[in-house]
Amino acid sequence: MPPKIRIGNNHVHLPRSRTVRIAIGLVLIAGGLAGFLPVLGFWMIPVGVLVLSVDLPLLRRWRRQAQVWWERRRRPRNNASREARPRDETGRRAA
């Protein structure tokens, strides 16, 4: 099964060849550095890093850390500890 990356709810299949995947990632990053030109854009840099993260362990670790950070940020916080604090006779939470 060829490797694939997930962007939002879309899955993008990548070539089976590791060399081709690395070349595609590097070309995307290089094109992103020239993002001020028409057709090319700065959006190409993170996509290139995402493609490279399939094969490079350092980028894979960074991608995973960013994914965990994003999921924690999106998840609603648990207010149980705040609600568990006792209230005084006026209804305010005790310190």
Secondary structure, 3 states (H helix, E strand, C coil): CCCEEEECCEEEECCCCHHHHHHHHHHHHHHHHCCCCCCCCCCHHHHHHHHHCCCCHHHHHHHHHHHHHHHHHHCCCCCHHHHCCCECCCCCECC
